Structures are given as C-alpha cells and as structure tokens.
C-alpha cells in the first residue's frame, strides 16, 4: 500500500537527521559560548526532532489502524454477501411454502380473507396468542359433526346460556364446550370476568374446542352477541381456517344460515401462479 511506504520514508529521514544533529553537537564543543549559546539552539532542534519522531509514530499507528479497518470492511462485505444469499434462499423457500399452502387452503375451501383475519388476530391481539398457546392444555377428542358453539343467549340476569345451549345441542345429538369439558373430566374455574387467569383458561378451552372440531359445526347465536365475544374474537376466527370443518350452520333469531366450504379457485390460481413464477426464476437463474 502507498501509505505505509511513505511513512517508512519519513521514519528514515527523521533517523538520519538525528544522527547528523549529534555529529554537529560534537564539532561545536570548542565554539565560544560568548558567540551564541549553541547548546540551547541544539536543544531546540532536538525538541523539534522528537516532535517529528512522535508524528512518524502517530502516522505508523494510523497506517496500522487503516489496514485493520480495510481488512474488517472486507470481512463485513463477505459476511453481508453471505447474509444476502441466505435471505434469497429463505425467501425462495418461503415463497414456495406460501404457494403450496395457498393451493392446499384453496382446495380445502379456506379463503385468503379468513387467513388474513387469523393472521391479524395473532399479530395484534395478545389474548388471542395466549389462547392459542394455552389450547394444548385441553386435548379434546371430538367426533365429526358434533360441535356446537353458542353466544349471546340466555335469560337476562340468569347467566344460563350454557344450559340453554346444552339442551338445544342435546336434542340435535350434539355437544357444547361445557358438556365436552364434563365428559373429558376437565375441571374449569368458575367464570369470573374480573379474574384474568379465569378468562385466559376459558379462552384457551374455547380455542381448543374450535381447533378440534370437524365436519359440520353449529352455532347458536342470540340477540346479544358482542363484537368482543369469545365467538367473534376466538372461535369463529379459528373455525374459518380449520381445514377439517366442512360447513358452519348458524342459528339466529331471524333464521338459519349455512356456510359450506367450496374450493377457493382464487387461492388455488394465486398459489399456482406464484409457484410457476418461482420455478421459472430458478430455471432462468434470476438473482
């Protein structure tokens, strides 16, 4: 490199100058001090020489740091290049999995809107994440076409919605979360809207019930279904992405609504298009 070479030349010049200065001092010993104080002059020159030596040392140190910086920059560039390659590989795998998932979900009748709703709930709602994480504590074993959900029903001030729902479900040969808990011999805390741990336990149980449901599921919905109800925030969101659910029948005070899963051709085509584009990119060697 050019900088170390220049610094070396400066060091040699300083050393030569110091030798010549020492020789000059020996020759000047016999000069009368009355003419001038030569020792003071030489001392001043020596001080100047020391300063020059310090400058040379500082330049050498700077050169060393510069080389170290250059080497570190090169290493960082190599690491950055490796990271970029890794990101590209991960992105390719991610796109491939997304395409496969989109095709699978489309065939199962799960639309992109349902997937977006689930994703949004997971990202934005800590209670939703906690409920899903705690669902493993309730390993339900449910028969297809038996799950019945309920919300917004019951006599005012009686809190008997679970009994009404269980009675209706029993007449249809079905079960509710509450009757399922009894049959699985799982003891739950008494509902207390002021106790966070109780709320989390019931939210996790409800989420697990929705996750293990399959076939045709029913929902009994009264006039008082709140936007923040367990049905709206947890159960329905999970059922909409549960590939084992073939249809959802909701009973309301105004009628019956049946939602049947059909192939979502939009999701299938979107996944197929992405997969084709990814394959073409690999085959063409695109960066």
Secondary structure, DSSP 8 states (H G I E B T S, - for coil): -HHHHHHHHHHHHHHHHHHHHHHHHHHTTTS-TTT--HHHHHHHHHHHHHHHHHHHHHHHHHHHHHHHHHHHHHHHHHHHHHHHHHHHHHHHHHHHHHHHHHHHHHHHT--HHHHHHHHHHHHH-HHHHHHHHHGGG------TT-EEEEES-S-TTT--HHHHHHHHHHHTT-EEHHHHHHHTT-------TT-HHHHHHHHHHHHHHHHH--EEEEEEE-TT--TTSHIIIIIHHHHTT-TTEEEEEEEETTEEEEEE----HHHHHHHHHHHHHHHHHHHHT--
